[in-house]
């Protein structure tokens, strides 16, 4: 798609902000990795080759009996017996000396009747809820197996960070987008129409902003178990007020400009004027507030998880990791991991939005 002159100027302004430009690429790299977290951190193999047949356990259900085992339940791929069955083609001797047969299979010295198999593991062989029963105590410090250690339930910290990063960013972007649409619409209507519309919305906003959001969510969470979508809906009901003031001020300032009055005299509709002529003027102020709304959305979710009124325990949570760091001061890697994860994630987002703000600001021209 060919860019027009305005878009090219905005792109040059964005690239001129080196800190924001490189922050975007770093954040995108981390976000893409987290989007494919199942391929990076999982307790199921990416690929299993058993008796010449390729299987993909991360997408498919395979019972242990398919590999020569005894149980109809899903195969426990971390079990040495199951690994032995896959690598040897289902030899029953795996239940007697699995480790010995695995070593022979890897050396290419299979007993009679065996068929060489293959297991391709993700880079991190743990999911966010996988319990590592091999650790002597929990939480355990970082080592060659658990690169960032384990938490107090012997779950891999790095895997929980990857999955928690994904859900935090997705939640933050979804909440920011939803609340911004509502806030921009309300602020635009107030600023453009004025009069009783402005007065009515102002009183509603004042009352709405006075509601203690955290306490309300705590009460609701005590009655019903919150989910990702219910938390998104509840927080969006109150987060929209952050943008109303700045958008309203921009529309109030620009609604009597000559080009707006000329468009109105030519019979252009109110909503067309608001969208085409006034909204671009409000974009700089809006983009200035967006990083604060986004970081606030992520921080609010982490805060609720920290105090136990956020997402259910079945979700990977960075707030839960911070809580474990507080409760386990003898395991400083938990607190340091939570701190640096939040610091890096929020800093990158703020730097990116600063560059976006500069790109949309018509007063800034970079060579």
C-alpha positions, 0 to 999 in steps of 0.5 A: 500500500502506497503511503501519502505525504502525511503518512510518510511524514508521520513514519519519518517522525516515528523513526526519528525517535530512536528510543521508541523505534527500537522499543517497538521492535523489542516489544514486538519480538517479546510479544510474538514469542509470547503469542507462540508460547505453546511452542516455546514452553510446554510440557508436551512435545512439538513433534513425536515420531512413533513407528514412522507416524508423525504426531503433534501432541500440542494440538492432538490428544494421544492416549498412553495406549497408543504408544504401548502403555496401559492407560487410556488417559492422555500420555504423560510425556514427561514420564521416562516410561512414556518417553522410552515407549516412544523412542523404542517403538513400544517395547514392554521392557520400558517398564523394567529399565526405562532409562537404560533403554532410552540410553540404548535408543539414543545410541542406536542400539535397540533390542530386537523388535524395537523401532527408533522413535523421536521426540522434539521438545520445546525450548522450555519443557514446562508449561505454566502449570507444570509441576517439576517433581524433580526439585528438592524443595520449592521454591528452588533457585535458577539452574540449568533446568529451570532457568529462572527457578521455580515458585512455591508450587515447583512451577517453572518461573520462566514459563509462567512469565512468558504466558503471563506476559501474553495475557497481561499485554492482551488484556491491557490492549483490549481494555485500552481499546474498548475504554478508549472508544467509549471515552473518545465518543463521550468526550467528542459528544460533550465538546462538540454539542455542548449545552445540556449534553455537556452538562449531563455527561459531566455530572454522570462522569463525576458520579461514575468517577467517584465509584471505588472500582477496586472495592466494587470488583472485590465485592463482585469477585467474592460472589462470582469467580472472575474470568478474563472476559468478565474482568475486561467488561467490569474494568472497561465500565470505569476506565473510559473516563480517563480520556473524556476530559482531554477529548472534550477540551480539544473538541471545545477548542476546535468546534468554532474554527473557521473550517468547521463552521464552513463545513457546517455551512456547506451542509456536512453532517455533525458526525462527519465533521467530528470524525473528519475535521475534529478528531484528528486534532484530538489525536495528539492529546489522546495518544499522549494519554494512551500509554498511561491508560495501557500501563494502568490497565496492566497494573490494575490486573496485576494489582487484583491478582496480587490481592487475590481478586483477579483472574482465577488460579488456573490463569498464569499471572504476573501479579501472582508471581509478585505475591509469591516474591513477597511471601517468599523473601528467602527466594529473591529470584521471584521478586526480581523476576516480577520487578524486571518483567513489569519494568521492561514491559511497561517501559517499552510500551511508554517509549513506543507511545511517546514515538507515536505521539511525536509522529502524530504531532503536526508541530514536530518535524524531524529531518 
